[in-house]
Protein backbone atom coordinates (compact mmCIF):
# COMPACT_ATOMS: atom_id res chain seq x y z
CA UNK A 1 0.00 0.00 0.00
CA UNK A 2 1.31 3.47 -0.87
CA UNK A 3 0.00 4.92 2.37
CA UNK A 4 -1.98 8.13 2.69
CA UNK A 5 -1.23 10.31 -0.31
CA UNK A 6 -1.44 14.08 -0.12
CA UNK A 7 -0.99 16.65 -2.84
CA UNK A 8 0.55 19.04 -3.41
CA UNK A 9 3.58 18.68 -1.11
CA UNK A 10 4.18 22.40 -1.16
CA UNK A 11 1.90 25.26 -2.06
CA UNK A 12 2.76 28.93 -2.18
CA UNK A 13 -0.11 31.26 -2.92
CA UNK A 14 -1.02 34.89 -2.63
CA UNK A 15 -3.42 36.17 -0.03
CA UNK A 16 -6.99 36.03 -1.28
CA UNK A 17 -6.47 33.08 -3.58
CA UNK A 18 -8.31 29.79 -3.27
CA UNK A 19 -6.28 26.82 -2.13
CA UNK A 20 -7.31 23.17 -2.47
CA UNK A 21 -5.49 20.40 -0.69
CA UNK A 22 -6.06 16.80 -1.66
CA UNK A 23 -5.91 13.49 0.15
CA UNK A 24 -6.24 9.83 -0.81
CA UNK A 25 -6.64 7.65 2.29
CA UNK A 26 -5.58 4.05 2.61
CA UNK A 27 -8.02 1.71 0.91
CA UNK A 28 -10.33 0.13 3.47
CA UNK A 29 -9.86 2.83 6.09
CA UNK A 30 -13.24 4.26 7.00
CA UNK A 31 -12.10 7.28 9.02
CA UNK A 32 -10.34 10.33 7.62
CA UNK A 33 -8.94 13.31 9.49
CA UNK A 34 -7.51 16.67 8.51
CA UNK A 35 -4.98 18.18 10.92
CA UNK A 36 -3.06 21.44 10.86
CA UNK A 37 0.38 21.81 12.43
CA UNK A 38 2.00 25.09 13.41
CA UNK A 39 4.79 25.95 15.80
CA UNK A 40 2.46 28.06 17.92
CA UNK A 41 -0.52 25.73 18.19
CA UNK A 42 0.93 22.29 17.50
CA UNK A 43 -1.34 19.70 15.89
CA UNK A 44 -4.98 20.69 15.65
CA UNK A 45 -7.79 18.50 14.39
CA UNK A 46 -9.78 20.40 11.76
CA UNK A 47 -12.38 17.86 10.66
CA UNK A 48 -13.18 14.17 10.92
CA UNK A 49 -15.06 12.01 8.40
CA UNK A 50 -16.45 8.56 9.07
CA UNK A 51 -17.65 6.54 6.08
CA UNK A 52 -17.39 9.72 3.97
CA UNK A 53 -19.71 11.68 6.28
CA UNK A 54 -18.41 14.71 8.21
CA UNK A 55 -18.83 13.89 11.90
CA UNK A 56 -16.97 16.67 13.67
CA UNK A 57 -15.94 19.94 12.05
CA UNK A 58 -15.65 21.91 15.25
CA UNK A 59 -11.96 22.46 14.60
CA UNK A 60 -12.46 24.23 11.29
CA UNK A 61 -11.29 27.73 12.16
CA UNK A 62 -13.55 29.81 9.97
CA UNK A 63 -16.11 29.66 7.19
CA UNK A 64 -13.23 30.19 4.80
CA UNK A 65 -12.36 26.54 5.40
CA UNK A 66 -14.40 23.73 3.89
CA UNK A 67 -13.80 20.02 3.44
CA UNK A 68 -15.45 17.35 1.35
CA UNK A 69 -15.21 13.62 0.96
CA UNK A 70 -17.18 12.69 -2.17
CA UNK A 71 -16.10 9.04 -1.97
CA UNK A 72 -14.08 6.65 0.16
CA UNK A 73 -10.87 7.31 -1.74
CA UNK A 74 -10.71 11.09 -1.94
CA UNK A 75 -11.02 14.15 0.24
CA UNK A 76 -10.32 17.84 -0.23
CA UNK A 77 -9.69 20.72 2.12
CA UNK A 78 -10.37 24.11 0.61
CA UNK A 79 -9.46 27.55 1.89
CA UNK A 80 -11.17 30.47 0.19
CA UNK A 81 -9.95 33.17 0.46
CA UNK A 82 -6.57 32.28 1.92
CA UNK A 83 -4.80 34.50 4.45
CA UNK A 84 -1.16 34.60 5.66
CA UNK A 85 -2.20 33.16 9.05
CA UNK A 86 -3.33 30.00 7.26
CA UNK A 87 0.32 29.19 6.57
CA UNK A 88 0.98 25.80 8.16
CA UNK A 89 1.52 22.15 7.37
CA UNK A 90 -1.76 20.38 6.70
CA UNK A 91 -1.90 16.65 7.33
CA UNK A 92 -4.44 14.10 6.27
CA UNK A 93 -4.68 10.86 8.24
CA UNK A 94 -6.83 7.75 8.00
CA UNK A 95 -7.58 4.75 10.16
CA UNK A 96 -9.80 1.72 10.36
CA UNK A 97 -12.09 0.99 13.26
CA UNK A 98 -11.61 1.91 16.89
CA UNK A 99 -8.47 1.29 18.89
CA UNK A 100 -6.07 1.53 15.98
CA UNK A 101 -3.37 4.05 15.20
CA UNK A 102 -3.63 6.66 12.50
CA UNK A 103 -1.67 6.61 9.26
CA UNK A 104 -0.58 10.11 8.31
CA UNK A 105 0.26 11.47 4.92
CA UNK A 106 3.45 13.45 4.30
CA UNK A 107 1.58 16.72 4.58
CA UNK A 108 1.12 19.83 2.46
CA UNK A 109 3.22 22.81 3.47
CA UNK A 110 1.10 25.87 2.69
CA UNK A 111 2.59 29.33 2.54
CA UNK A 112 0.28 32.27 1.97
CA UNK A 113 2.10 35.49 1.11
CA UNK B 1 -6.84 21.75 22.45
CA UNK B 2 -3.84 19.76 23.61
CA UNK B 3 -4.57 17.22 26.28
CA UNK B 4 -1.23 15.46 26.37
CA UNK B 5 1.81 17.31 27.69
CA UNK B 6 5.23 15.83 27.02
CA UNK B 7 8.22 16.23 29.24
CA UNK B 8 10.97 17.13 28.58
CA UNK B 9 10.47 19.46 25.62
CA UNK B 10 13.91 18.53 24.31
CA UNK B 11 16.37 15.75 24.99
CA UNK B 12 19.93 15.25 23.77
CA UNK B 13 21.65 11.91 24.28
CA UNK B 14 24.65 9.96 23.07
CA UNK B 15 24.17 7.10 20.64
CA UNK B 16 23.67 3.88 22.56
CA UNK B 17 22.06 5.57 25.55
CA UNK B 18 18.42 5.20 26.51
CA UNK B 19 15.92 8.01 26.02
CA UNK B 20 12.90 8.45 28.26
CA UNK B 21 10.08 10.90 27.77
CA UNK B 22 6.88 11.36 29.68
CA UNK B 23 3.34 12.35 28.86
CA UNK B 24 0.64 13.59 31.20
CA UNK B 25 -3.00 14.02 30.31
CA UNK B 26 -6.13 15.35 31.94
CA UNK B 27 -9.23 13.30 31.12
CA UNK B 28 -10.03 9.59 30.99
CA UNK B 29 -8.89 7.78 27.87
CA UNK B 30 -9.62 4.70 25.78
CA UNK B 31 -6.03 4.44 24.67
CA UNK B 32 -2.82 6.43 24.40
CA UNK B 33 -0.61 6.45 21.34
CA UNK B 34 2.94 7.51 20.59
CA UNK B 35 4.02 8.93 17.24
CA UNK B 36 7.36 9.93 15.74
CA UNK B 37 7.87 12.80 13.34
CA UNK B 38 11.10 13.29 11.44
CA UNK B 39 11.86 16.80 10.30
CA UNK B 40 9.65 17.82 7.39
CA UNK B 41 7.75 14.54 7.38
CA UNK B 42 4.41 13.20 8.52
CA UNK B 43 3.78 11.45 11.80
CA UNK B 44 4.46 7.74 12.09
CA UNK B 45 2.49 5.62 14.53
CA UNK B 46 4.80 3.81 16.94
CA UNK B 47 2.70 2.09 19.55
CA UNK B 48 -0.77 2.09 21.10
CA UNK B 49 -1.51 1.16 24.69
CA UNK B 50 -5.06 0.62 25.86
CA UNK B 51 -6.41 1.95 29.12
CA UNK B 52 -6.46 -1.53 30.67
CA UNK B 53 -2.81 -2.19 29.82
CA UNK B 54 0.12 -1.12 31.96
CA UNK B 55 3.11 -1.86 29.74
CA UNK B 56 3.78 -2.62 26.12
CA UNK B 57 6.90 -3.36 24.09
CA UNK B 58 7.71 -3.02 20.43
CA UNK B 59 11.30 -3.64 19.41
CA UNK B 60 13.46 -1.07 21.23
CA UNK B 61 10.38 0.79 22.47
CA UNK B 62 8.78 0.35 25.85
CA UNK B 63 5.63 2.22 26.84
CA UNK B 64 4.06 2.35 30.27
CA UNK B 65 0.67 3.71 31.26
CA UNK B 66 -0.49 4.71 34.73
CA UNK B 67 -4.14 5.68 34.52
CA UNK B 68 -4.28 6.58 38.21
CA UNK B 69 -1.65 9.25 37.62
CA UNK B 70 -2.85 9.99 34.09
CA UNK B 71 0.65 9.58 32.75
CA UNK B 72 2.62 7.54 30.26
CA UNK B 73 6.28 7.11 29.43
CA UNK B 74 8.12 6.12 26.28
CA UNK B 75 11.55 4.52 26.58
CA UNK B 76 13.80 4.09 23.58
CA UNK B 77 16.64 1.72 24.38
CA UNK B 78 20.08 1.70 22.73
CA UNK B 79 19.33 4.85 20.76
CA UNK B 80 20.61 5.36 17.22
CA UNK B 81 21.17 8.47 15.14
CA UNK B 82 18.06 7.50 13.16
CA UNK B 83 15.98 7.96 16.32
CA UNK B 84 16.53 11.72 16.09
CA UNK B 85 12.99 13.07 15.71
CA UNK B 86 10.09 14.63 17.58
CA UNK B 87 7.94 12.27 19.61
CA UNK B 88 4.30 12.96 20.36
CA UNK B 89 1.86 11.33 22.69
CA UNK B 90 -1.79 11.38 21.68
CA UNK B 91 -4.82 10.50 23.74
CA UNK B 92 -7.94 8.85 22.37
CA UNK B 93 -10.92 9.61 24.57
CA UNK B 94 -13.81 8.66 22.32
CA UNK B 95 -12.41 6.34 19.67
CA UNK B 96 -11.83 8.94 17.03
CA UNK B 97 -10.57 12.26 18.27
CA UNK B 98 -6.84 12.12 18.98
CA UNK B 99 -5.46 15.01 21.02
CA UNK B 100 -1.73 15.53 20.56
CA UNK B 101 0.77 17.00 22.95
CA UNK B 102 3.43 19.53 21.97
CA UNK B 103 6.07 16.83 21.54
CA UNK B 104 9.56 16.01 22.77
CA UNK B 105 12.44 16.72 20.40
CA UNK B 106 15.08 14.02 20.70
CA UNK B 107 18.58 14.47 19.32
CA UNK B 108 20.88 11.46 19.28
CA UNK B 109 24.55 12.43 18.99
CA UNK B 110 26.92 10.11 17.20
Interface residues (C-beta under 8 A of the other chain):
Chain A: X4 X31 X33 X42 X43 X45 X48 X50 X55 X56 X91 X93 X98 X99 X100 X101 X102 X103 X104 X105 X106 X107
Chain B: X2 X30 X31 X33 X35 X41 X42 X43 X44 X45 X48 X50 X88 X92 X95 X96 X97 X98 X99 X100 X101 X102 X103
